[in-house]
Amino acid sequence: MIIGVPKEIKNNEKRVAITPAGVTNLTKAGHTILIEKDAGAGSSFTDKEYAAAGAEIIEDASEVWKRSEMILKVKEPIESEYKYFREGLILFAYLHLAAEPELTQALVDNKVTAIAYETITVNNTLPLLTPMSEVAGRMATQIGTQFLEQSKGGKGILLSGIPGVNQGNVTIIGGGVVGTNAAKIAAGIGAKVTIIDLNPVRLRELSDIFGSTVQTLISNPYNIAEAVKNSDLVIGSVLIPGAKAPKLVSEEMIKSMEPGSVIVDVAIDQGGNFETISTPTTHDNPTVMKHGVVHYAVANIPGAVPRTATVGLTNVTIPYAAQIGSHGIAKLIQDNLAIRSGVNTINGKVTIQTVADDLGYRYTPPEEALIETANV
């Protein structure tokens, strides 16, 4: 298969969808790899390294899209890339379609086979989302400490405190991979940390992990409201695979926070967990101020640490890309439940229930979409 890797063009997105090591793996499996010139520069991978690994370096993005049977990306295509869509093209990337109605329509209209990293499921886990969730969770605390500085609009506190001065309060909503990693950093620097989650079994697991360094609370509106009101930093990390994120923090809760407090909405690429912000910000302009509270809502948080993020991401995505390239999507839909769970659109059909429900499409199972097309 001819596999193309265009340069990411989303605001300050410096990650790339393949490393030279990934090129070696795919070329040894018999695939042809096309990489747009300087696609890896933001992650400190040179064209020379890619060429040495067996890739063909292409000057123009349009040629990469035109010649490729499958496109590997990190983030979802933006509107200027929709013109490259065509029937039969395979797109393998983070897509978050529930929050992207225009992208979904473009994929459906052009009969693109769109496979989303974030919905590939193995034993109730999301293996292609996990490494970026680890990065985003750890960064969420780091970002929160930065924007609590007075010069950045924050209340001017150090989360760790010092001897004789109170520690800061951090509330993390969601005890999954993002929340756990955010808590590791927050507890590690000495903040007072509360994790809120709906699952009591998960709360027990978190209690076993962190012991007395982290308080756990069951998720309900009362507990969320009380924790938010008393927090210096609130991190939203609740994600429903493939669906819009639930709005768990109301505008009234935000109004109850002290001026200069900070929220970091890691779920913003799926619509966000906070009522007060639903449109992502960018690395160039990462925050907005609402009700005196600093709102950080960058959708591609790991893009700020592209070298670490790229290596972590491609460690898990390239084996799946190799399977798709070697066996074809029709066979994998039948034989590979993980790949099947990642197929969001195929042959003009929406093939994931959560996206269909959120955006008002008729849901078609992937295998039925293949049969319907074969019978046309």
Beta strands, then each sheet from edge to edge (+ up, - down):
strand 1: 2-5
strand 2: 32-36
strand 3: 56-58
strand 4: 70-72
strand 5: 90-93
strand 6: 113-116
strand 7: 169-173
strand 8: 192-197
strand 9: 214-218
strand 10: 233-236
strand 11: 262-265
strand 12: 287-290
strand 13: 293-296
strand 14: 343-346
strand 15: 349-350
sheet 1: 3+ 2+ 1+ 4+ 5+ 6+ 14- 15+
sheet 2: 9+ 8+ 7+ 10+ 11+ 13+ 12-
end
